[in-house]
Amino acid sequence: MVHPLYMAGGLFALVLGIIGAFLPIMRTVPFLIAAAFCFGRSKPEWEQRLLDHPQYGDTLRDWRERGAIRRKVKLIAIGGMSMGALVTWLTIGWPWVAISLTIIVLAGTWIWTRPE
């Protein structure tokens, strides 16, 4: 029963990762990390395809091997979250932008403190 749950979790995370590739407020790589984890326990060949991906493979391997995030990726992630907060402020304003800013402070600090 565990195998289908990991497979479903991997597919769900992969779909969210694909959506995140097109939305500035939603990052792609965390979902791909989750998908690779789930596929590693359910469908190892799919995990390998993610690790071999030309755009995201290096980032996934960095995370898996060292828990590291490259500086360029850190800047893109924090910049994307900042753009999302700006869009929130311009479209729906206060108090909703406070939620975005809180996420940036918490998640951005955590991202920035990861090894490179």
PyRosetta script that sets phi, psi and omega in degrees:
from pyrosetta import init, pose_from_sequence

init()
pose = pose_from_sequence("MVHPLYMAGGLFALVLGIIGAFLPIMRTVPFLIAAAFCFGRSKPEWEQRLLDHPQYGDTLRDWRERGAIRRKVKLIAIGGMSMGALVTWLTIGWPWVAISLTIIVLAGTWIWTRPE")
pose.set_psi(1, -26.4)
pose.set_omega(1, -177.9)
pose.set_phi(2, -67.2)
pose.set_psi(2, -41.7)
pose.set_omega(2, -178.2)
pose.set_phi(3, -53.5)
pose.set_psi(3, -50.0)
pose.set_omega(3, 178.8)
pose.set_phi(4, -64.6)
pose.set_psi(4, -31.3)
pose.set_omega(4, 178.8)
pose.set_phi(5, -69.1)
pose.set_psi(5, -41.6)
pose.set_omega(5, 175.6)
pose.set_phi(6, -63.8)
pose.set_psi(6, -40.0)
pose.set_omega(6, 179.0)
pose.set_phi(7, -62.9)
pose.set_psi(7, -45.8)
pose.set_omega(7, 178.8)
pose.set_phi(8, -63.2)
pose.set_psi(8, -42.4)
pose.set_omega(8, 177.8)
pose.set_phi(9, -63.1)
pose.set_psi(9, -40.2)
pose.set_omega(9, 178.0)
pose.set_phi(10, -64.2)
pose.set_psi(10, -43.3)
pose.set_omega(10, 178.8)
pose.set_phi(11, -65.7)
pose.set_psi(11, -41.8)
pose.set_omega(11, 178.9)
pose.set_phi(12, -61.9)
pose.set_psi(12, -46.3)
pose.set_omega(12, 179.1)
pose.set_phi(13, -64.0)
pose.set_psi(13, -38.5)
pose.set_omega(13, 178.7)
pose.set_phi(14, -63.5)
pose.set_psi(14, -43.4)
pose.set_omega(14, 178.0)
pose.set_phi(15, -61.8)
pose.set_psi(15, -44.2)
pose.set_omega(15, 177.9)
pose.set_phi(16, -63.4)
pose.set_psi(16, -37.0)
pose.set_omega(16, 176.5)
pose.set_phi(17, -63.5)
pose.set_psi(17, -41.0)
pose.set_omega(17, 178.0)
pose.set_phi(18, -65.0)
pose.set_psi(18, -43.0)
pose.set_omega(18, 176.5)
pose.set_phi(19, -61.3)
pose.set_psi(19, -42.4)
pose.set_omega(19, -179.3)
pose.set_phi(20, -62.8)
pose.set_psi(20, -23.4)
pose.set_omega(20, 178.3)
pose.set_phi(21, -66.4)
pose.set_psi(21, -20.6)
pose.set_omega(21, -176.2)
pose.set_phi(22, -110.5)
pose.set_psi(22, -9.7)
pose.set_omega(22, -178.9)
pose.set_phi(23, -113.1)
pose.set_psi(23, 126.3)
pose.set_omega(23, -176.4)
pose.set_phi(24, -67.7)
pose.set_psi(24, -25.5)
pose.set_omega(24, -176.2)
pose.set_phi(25, -85.0)
pose.set_psi(25, -14.8)
pose.set_omega(25, -176.0)
pose.set_phi(26, -115.8)
pose.set_psi(26, 117.4)
pose.set_omega(26, -176.5)
pose.set_phi(27, -80.4)
pose.set_psi(27, 150.6)
pose.set_omega(27, -176.4)
pose.set_phi(28, -87.0)
pose.set_psi(28, -48.5)
pose.set_omega(28, -168.9)
pose.set_phi(29, -60.2)
pose.set_psi(29, -42.1)
pose.set_omega(29, 179.1)
pose.set_phi(30, -57.7)
pose.set_psi(30, -36.5)
pose.set_omega(30, 178.8)
pose.set_phi(31, -72.0)
pose.set_psi(31, -35.0)
pose.set_omega(31, 176.7)
pose.set_phi(32, -69.5)
pose.set_psi(32, -33.7)
pose.set_omega(32, 174.8)
pose.set_phi(33, -62.5)
pose.set_psi(33, -45.3)
pose.set_omega(33, 178.3)
pose.set_phi(34, -63.8)
pose.set_psi(34, -40.8)
pose.set_omega(34, 179.4)
pose.set_phi(35, -63.4)
pose.set_psi(35, -44.2)
pose.set_omega(35, 179.3)
pose.set_phi(36, -61.9)
pose.set_psi(36, -40.7)
pose.set_omega(36, 177.3)
pose.set_phi(37, -59.3)
pose.set_psi(37, -49.5)
pose.set_omega(37, -178.5)
pose.set_phi(38, -66.8)
pose.set_psi(38, -43.4)
pose.set_omega(38, 179.5)
pose.set_phi(39, -65.4)
pose.set_psi(39, -31.1)
pose.set_omega(39, 177.4)
pose.set_phi(40, -61.7)
pose.set_psi(40, -24.4)
pose.set_omega(40, 179.9)
pose.set_phi(41, -102.1)
pose.set_psi(41, -6.6)
pose.set_omega(41, -178.3)
pose.set_phi(42, -127.3)
pose.set_psi(42, -40.2)
pose.set_omega(42, -174.5)
pose.set_phi(43, -145.3)
pose.set_psi(43, 79.2)
pose.set_omega(43, -173.8)
pose.set_phi(44, -56.2)
pose.set_psi(44, -30.1)
pose.set_omega(44, 179.0)
pose.set_phi(45, -67.8)
pose.set_psi(45, -30.4)
pose.set_omega(45, 175.8)
pose.set_phi(46, -73.1)
pose.set_psi(46, -37.5)
pose.set_omega(46, 174.8)
pose.set_phi(47, -58.7)
pose.set_psi(47, -45.6)
pose.set_omega(47, -179.6)
pose.set_phi(48, -62.9)
pose.set_psi(48, -36.6)
pose.set_omega(48, 177.3)
pose.set_phi(49, -62.6)
pose.set_psi(49, -38.9)
pose.set_omega(49, 176.6)
pose.set_phi(50, -66.2)
pose.set_psi(50, -43.7)
pose.set_omega(50, -179.2)
pose.set_phi(51, -66.9)
pose.set_psi(51, -24.8)
pose.set_omega(51, 179.1)
pose.set_phi(52, -94.0)
pose.set_psi(52, 0.5)
pose.set_omega(52, -177.7)
pose.set_phi(53, -59.8)
pose.set_psi(53, 134.5)
pose.set_omega(53, -176.0)
pose.set_phi(54, -64.2)
pose.set_psi(54, -30.2)
pose.set_omega(54, -177.2)
pose.set_phi(55, -94.9)
pose.set_psi(55, -40.8)
pose.set_omega(55, -172.5)
pose.set_phi(56, -106.3)
pose.set_psi(56, -12.0)
pose.set_omega(56, -175.0)
pose.set_phi(57, -58.7)
pose.set_psi(57, -46.0)
pose.set_omega(57, -179.4)
pose.set_phi(58, -60.9)
pose.set_psi(58, -42.6)
pose.set_omega(58, -179.6)
pose.set_phi(59, -64.6)
pose.set_psi(59, -42.0)
pose.set_omega(59, 178.8)
pose.set_phi(60, -65.0)
pose.set_psi(60, -41.3)
pose.set_omega(60, 178.5)
pose.set_phi(61, -67.1)
pose.set_psi(61, -40.1)
pose.set_omega(61, 176.6)
pose.set_phi(62, -56.9)
pose.set_psi(62, -45.4)
pose.set_omega(62, -179.1)
pose.set_phi(63, -65.8)
pose.set_psi(63, -45.5)
pose.set_omega(63, -177.1)
pose.set_phi(64, -64.1)
pose.set_psi(64, -42.5)
pose.set_omega(64, -173.3)
pose.set_phi(65, -82.0)
pose.set_psi(65, -36.5)
pose.set_omega(65, -173.2)
pose.set_phi(66, -132.9)
pose.set_psi(66, -0.5)
pose.set_omega(66, -174.6)
pose.set_phi(67, 64.5)
pose.set_psi(67, 30.9)
pose.set_omega(67, -172.1)
pose.set_phi(68, -104.6)
pose.set_psi(68, 150.5)
pose.set_omega(68, 174.3)
pose.set_phi(69, -129.5)
pose.set_psi(69, 124.6)
pose.set_omega(69, -179.9)
pose.set_phi(70, -65.5)
pose.set_psi(70, 149.8)
pose.set_omega(70, -177.2)
pose.set_phi(71, -56.6)
pose.set_psi(71, -43.5)
pose.set_omega(71, 179.8)
pose.set_phi(72, -59.1)
pose.set_psi(72, -41.0)
pose.set_omega(72, 180.0)
pose.set_phi(73, -68.4)
pose.set_psi(73, -38.3)
pose.set_omega(73, 176.5)
pose.set_phi(74, -59.5)
pose.set_psi(74, -47.4)
pose.set_omega(74, -179.3)
pose.set_phi(75, -63.8)
pose.set_psi(75, -39.6)
pose.set_omega(75, 178.3)
pose.set_phi(76, -64.8)
pose.set_psi(76, -44.2)
pose.set_omega(76, -179.0)
pose.set_phi(77, -62.5)
pose.set_psi(77, -48.8)
pose.set_omega(77, -178.4)
pose.set_phi(78, -68.8)
pose.set_psi(78, -37.2)
pose.set_omega(78, 176.0)
pose.set_phi(79, -63.7)
pose.set_psi(79, -41.5)
pose.set_omega(79, 177.9)
pose.set_phi(80, -64.1)
pose.set_psi(80, -41.8)
pose.set_omega(80, 176.9)
pose.set_phi(81, -64.3)
pose.set_psi(81, -37.8)
pose.set_omega(81, 178.6)
pose.set_phi(82, -65.3)
pose.set_psi(82, -40.9)
pose.set_omega(82, 177.1)
pose.set_phi(83, -63.4)
pose.set_psi(83, -39.6)
pose.set_omega(83, 176.6)
pose.set_phi(84, -61.1)
pose.set_psi(84, -41.0)
pose.set_omega(84, 177.8)
pose.set_phi(85, -65.3)
pose.set_psi(85, -39.5)
pose.set_omega(85, 178.2)
pose.set_phi(86, -63.2)
pose.set_psi(86, -43.9)
pose.set_omega(86, 177.7)
pose.set_phi(87, -62.5)
pose.set_psi(87, -41.1)
pose.set_omega(87, 177.6)
pose.set_phi(88, -61.3)
pose.set_psi(88, -44.3)
pose.set_omega(88, -179.3)
pose.set_phi(89, -63.8)
pose.set_psi(89, -42.8)
pose.set_omega(89, -177.4)
pose.set_phi(90, -73.4)
pose.set_psi(90, -26.3)
pose.set_omega(90, -175.5)
pose.set_phi(91, -98.4)
pose.set_psi(91, -50.2)
pose.set_omega(91, -176.3)
pose.set_phi(92, -117.5)
pose.set_psi(92, -10.7)
pose.set_omega(92, 170.2)
pose.set_phi(93, 66.9)
pose.set_psi(93, -154.1)
pose.set_omega(93, -176.3)
pose.set_phi(94, -77.6)
pose.set_psi(94, 144.3)
pose.set_omega(94, 4.2)
pose.set_phi(95, -91.3)
pose.set_psi(95, 0.4)
pose.set_omega(95, -175.0)
pose.set_phi(96, -64.5)
pose.set_psi(96, -32.7)
pose.set_omega(96, 178.6)
pose.set_phi(97, -65.0)
pose.set_psi(97, -26.7)
pose.set_omega(97, 177.9)
pose.set_phi(98, -62.3)
pose.set_psi(98, -35.1)
pose.set_omega(98, 177.4)
pose.set_phi(99, -64.6)
pose.set_psi(99, -45.9)
pose.set_omega(99, 178.7)
pose.set_phi(100, -61.5)
pose.set_psi(100, -43.3)
pose.set_omega(100, -179.8)
pose.set_phi(101, -65.2)
pose.set_psi(101, -37.5)
pose.set_omega(101, 176.9)
pose.set_phi(102, -63.0)
pose.set_psi(102, -43.1)
pose.set_omega(102, 178.5)
pose.set_phi(103, -63.2)
pose.set_psi(103, -42.0)
pose.set_omega(103, 179.2)
pose.set_phi(104, -61.8)
pose.set_psi(104, -45.1)
pose.set_omega(104, -178.5)
pose.set_phi(105, -63.5)
pose.set_psi(105, -47.3)
pose.set_omega(105, -177.1)
pose.set_phi(106, -71.6)
pose.set_psi(106, -55.2)
pose.set_omega(106, -176.8)
pose.set_phi(107, -69.8)
pose.set_psi(107, -40.1)
pose.set_omega(107, -179.4)
pose.set_phi(108, -63.1)
pose.set_psi(108, -40.2)
pose.set_omega(108, 176.9)
pose.set_phi(109, -63.8)
pose.set_psi(109, -44.7)
pose.set_omega(109, 179.8)
pose.set_phi(110, -62.2)
pose.set_psi(110, -46.0)
pose.set_omega(110, 179.6)
pose.set_phi(111, -60.2)
pose.set_psi(111, -46.6)
pose.set_omega(111, -175.5)
pose.set_phi(112, -65.3)
pose.set_psi(112, -28.3)
pose.set_omega(112, -177.9)
pose.set_phi(113, -85.9)
pose.set_psi(113, -1.9)
pose.set_omega(113, 176.4)
pose.set_phi(114, -72.2)
pose.set_psi(114, 149.5)
pose.set_omega(114, 177.1)
pose.set_phi(115, -63.0)
pose.set_psi(115, 158.3)
pose.set_omega(115, -179.3)
pose.set_phi(116, -105.7)
pose.dump_pdb("model.pdb")
